[in-house]
Amino acid sequence: MEASLDVLRTIRLTGGIFLDAEFTAPWCVAAQVAPEDCHPFTPLPKGIIAYHYVSVGRLLLRVGEGEPMVVPAGHLVVLPRNDPHVLGSDLDCPPVSAEGLMQATVESGIARIAHGGSGEATRIWCGFLLSDTTTDPLVGMLPSVMMLDVTQGVAGPWIESSFRLAASEFATGEVRSPVLLSRLAELLFIEAVQYYFAGLPPEQRNWLGGLRNPFVSRALALLHDRPSRHWTTEALAREVGLSRSAFAERFTELVGAPPMRYLAGLRMQVAARRLRESRASIALIAEEVGYESEVSFTKAFKRAFGTPPATWRREQEAAMGNTDAARVASGATKAE
């Protein structure tokens, strides 16, 4: 994981916690961190990374058209690109804008929400990280949402104690440790990214080494930003300012695969994510990842995953349903 740490160190991050929210079931809110939420920390935010930490209870989260995920107490969800999302005790309820529920911001910059019915309570702390750019290649390669159990790992005790300090300061309406909260936000993001990378198969981590090279990093950013474009090795080399041979050699050495083979694998990973997180048609996903026909996409996907995309999607939905049911059952057992 040294390569990912090196890249993370190059991203200048600032941030903190901006919202302390307590909800009671039933509740459902639509949320997205807005630039004005970051105003106490910076006047001109560029890239925004959002996160929610569940300190009490549990919630359901859906990003875009993706499938809902269960987030229990002690878990953190990170949205690297600050995508619009809905969270609540029941996502079938009409969502209310979180912005409209925020109470007046206190001097510390922490806003508050108290909303819902008379059922189970859920408390979350919402925060953000700001980067100097909206096009960082690492952020562009991350999934739309990552979940982390902050009680696990070597940083768990530090994170928990920091949140306890934040909770005590929230209770008095005075946050005296903005630097600590900013550092906590950065550490949470790094922990989430490291955890995500650790769970990837080795062949999907090869590009981390390439991020340390400015030419290869630029090429990776282009591929991840526009995987549907009809790229060639020559076109990529021209974009980054190298000869074809020098670029191909450097890319292959650092990433572990030639540019076009890497692109083929990337397209399959993007397609798999879209199949898992959305209800978009197979034909539309094929077009989004650069295939001119659904037939050619289906053949490529079957070579990569061993099954056609429609079958793979059904299998993923069944597995997701079983996992969610197990999590809900586990939460109910603990509550009893």
N, C-alpha and C positions, 0 to 999 in steps of 0.2 A: 504493500500500500504506500511505499515511499513516493511513487510518482504522483498519486492523488494528493498526498500531503504537500508536495512541492507546488502543485498547481493551486491548491487552496491557499497557500501562503501568498501567492501572487495576486489574489483577489482582495482588494481593499474593501472591507466590510465594516459598516457601522449600523447600529440599530438598538433595539430595546423592546420593552413591553408597552403597548399603548392602550390595552383594553382588559379590564377585569369584569367578566360576565358571569352572572348566575341565572340559569334557566330552570324552569320547572315544567314537567310534562303536562300536557302536550305542547311542544314548541317546534318551530321550524323557521330558520332565517337564511336569507341569501346574503352572501358576504364576499367582499374583495377589498383588500387593503388599498385605500385611496391615498394620493399624495399628501392630502391635508392631515391624514393620520400620522404622518412622519414629520410634520412641521416642527414639533419641539426639538427634533434631532437634526434636521437638515432642511434648508429652504427649497432645494431643487433635487429631489430624488430622481434617479435614472432607473436602474434595475432594482426591482422590489422583490424580495423573497419573503413570503408570508409563512407564519407558523401558528399553530394552536396547541396548547398543552392542556390536557384534561386532568384537573386535580381531584375532582369529585364526580362520581357517577359515570356515565358513558354517553356517547352520542353516535349518530350515523352521519357519514360524510359522503357526498357525491360531488365529484369534480366534472364539470361539463356534462356530457352525455354518458359518463362512465357509470359503472356499477357501484352501488353504495358499499361502504366499508364501515365496520364496527370499530370504534376507537374507545377503549376502556380507560378507566382512571390510571394515571401513571404513564400514559402514552402521549407521544408528541407526533403531530402530523406536520410535515413541511411541504409547502407548495413552491418549488423553485422558481416558477415563472408567474406566480401570483395569479393563477387562473381563477375566474369566477367559480364559486362553489356554493353548495347548499349544505347546511348541517342542522341537525335537530334530533328530537326523540322519535319523530315519525316524519319521514320525507314525503309522505302522501298528503300532508297538510299543505295548504297554500303558504309559500314562504313569505315572510315579512322582511323588509330591508333592514339589515343590522344597523345601517347608518342612521335610520330614523329612530332607532331605539336608544341610541347613545345619550346618556345624561351629560350635563355640562362637564367639560374636561377640568380636572383639578390642576393646581399649580404645577404638580409634578409632570403633567402631560398624560396622565393615566385617565382614560374615560371609563365609565361604568355602564353596565346594562343589568337590569333586573326584569325578567320577562317570562311569561308562561302561565300555565294553569296551576293546579294544586297537587300535581303528582310528583314523581321522583325528581330530585334535584341534580343538576349537573353544573359544575363550575369550571370555567375555562379561562385561561390567560392567553391573550392573542398578542403576537409581536411581529416584528419584521426585521429584515436585514436589507441594507442598501448597498449596492455596488456602484462603481464608477461608470459602468457600461451596461447596456441592455443586451449585448451580444457576446458575453463571455462563453467560450466554447464548452467549458465544463458544465455550466448551468444549462446550456442548450441540449446537452446529452443526457440529462437526468430525466426521470419520469415525471409526470405531472404532479404526482403526490408520493411522498415517502412517509412511512410510519416507523417510529422508534420507541421501544420500551426504555425510558430513561433510567429505570432502576437497574438495568443491566450494564455491564462493562465497567471499566476502571473509573470512568467519569461519573457514574451513577450517584455515588454519595455526595460529590461536590454539587452536582446539579440539584439534587433533592434539597440539600441544605440551603442552596441559593434561593430556590423557590420558597422555602419556608421563611427565609428572611424577607423576600418580596411580599409574601402573604401577610406577615406581621406589619410591614410598612403600609400595605394597602389598607389594613384594618384601621390604621390611625389616620388614613388620608394623606400621608406624607411619605414620599419616596426619597430617601436620603442617599441612595446608592445608584445613581444613573450609570456610572461607569461599570459597576458590577453587573447591572442588568444588560448593558450593551455587550459585555464580555460573555455573559451567559447565553445571549442570543447567538453569538458567533460560535460558541462551543457546541450548542445544540445543532446548528447546521452542519458543522464539521463531523460530529458524531453520526448524524443521520446519513451523510454522504458516505462516510467510511463504512457504516453498516450496510448500506446499499451495495457498495462495491464488493464487500466481503461475500455477499450472497450471490454474486454473478459467477457463472462458469468462467474458467481461465480464458477461453477464447474470446469472451466478451469484455475482458479487461485489458486486452493488448494495446488499445489506443491510448491508455493512460501515459505510457512512456512518450508517445508522440506529442502530447500536450506541452512537453518541456522544450520542444523545438519550435521556433516561431514560424517556420515555413510549413511544417507538418501540422502544427496547431491551427494555422489559418486554413489549410486544406480540410482538416477535420471539421472545422466550424462551417465551412461552405457545404460539405457533404451532409452534415446533420441539419443544417438550416434549409437546404433544398435537395432532399434525396430524390425527388421526382425528376429533376433536371437530367437531360441526356448528357451526363458527364463523360469525358474521356480523360485519359492520363495527360494528354497534351493540353487540354483545356484547363485542368487543375494546375499544371505546372506554370502555364501562362498567368493564371490568376495570382499565384504566390510569388512569381518572379524568379523562377528557376528554369533551367533547361529540362527537357523531358527526362533524360537519363539521370540527371542529378536528383531530380525530384523523386522519380520512381525508386531509385536506390535508397534515398534517405527515408522515404515513407515506409518501404518494405522492411528496412532494418529496424526502425523504431516501433512500428505498429505490428509487425509480424505477418503481414499479408500485403500483396500488391494493392494499389489503390482501387482497381475495379472489383477485385474479389472482396475487399473490405466493404465497398459500396453495396454489393449484392447481399452480403450478410446484414448490413445496416438496414436495407430495405425490408428484409424479412423480419427483423426485430421491430421496426416501426409498424409494419403490417400486423404483427402479433399483438402489439400494444393496442392498436386501433380495434382489432377484433375483440380483444378482451374488455376494452373500456368504453366502447360505443356500440350503437346499433346500426352504424353505416353499412350500406350494401357492400358485398364482395367486389362488385364492379367499381364502386367509388373508391374503395381502399386500394384496389389495383392501380387506379389512375393516380391516386395520391402518392404512391411509392414508385411511380415511374414506369409502369407496365402499360403497353398499348392495348392489351386485350386481357379480359378476365381469364381466358384459357391459358395464356402464357404465365400469368401470375399464379394460377392454381397449380400448374406443373412445377413452378419454382418453389412454391410454398410446400408442396408435398415432398419435394426432394429435401428441403431443409428440416421439416418437422415430421415427416413420415405419414402425414394424413392431410387430406384436402382442408382448405381454410374453413369451410362451413362445418365440417365434422369437428375440427379443432376447437372452433368457437363453442359448439354445444358441449364438448367435454370440459372446457374451461368454466362455462356457466354452471354445469353440474357440480364441479369441484368447488367453485366459489360458494354455491348454495350450501353445500355440506359444511364448509369452513365457517360460514356465518352462523349457521345453526349451532355448531359446536361452541362458538364464542358466546352466543346468547345464552345457551344452556349453562356454560361455565360461569357467566356473570350472575345468572339467577341462583346457581348453587352457592356462590360466594355470598350473595345477599342474604340467603337464608341462614 
